[in-house]
Amino acid sequence: MALLSSRLMKQSLANFARALVVLLLFVPAPMGVIGQSPAMASSADTLAAEPAVILPEESVEEEQDPWTARFLAPAVVVLCVVAVGASVSYYVVRIRGRYRVAE
């Protein structure tokens, strides 16, 4: 029993370390720290550069959904429903019908 709890403790510590590493990979670094000293970061915020030429904003046209969103997603949902239905029917016909509960 002690061996089992020791193994679980080591495994949980390893899983915690893995989770911490994954979490640290996805936490963004502060933008002032990357590539600039703190003095440069504060002076860069005060200098506001204006564009040389002001371009008018382009109108955005609505795009149709790609074929994957229109056809592939509903097909996957239908296949999942069919798979679950087939699994249930297989259980009822083959497994449940084979064994009887003794009373």
Secondary structure, 3 states (H helix, E strand, C coil): CHHHHHHHHHHHHHHHHHHHHHHHHHCCCCCCCCCCCHHHHHHHHHCCCCCCCCCCCCCCCCCCCCHHHHHHHHHHHHHHHHHHHHHHHHHHHHHHCCCCCCC
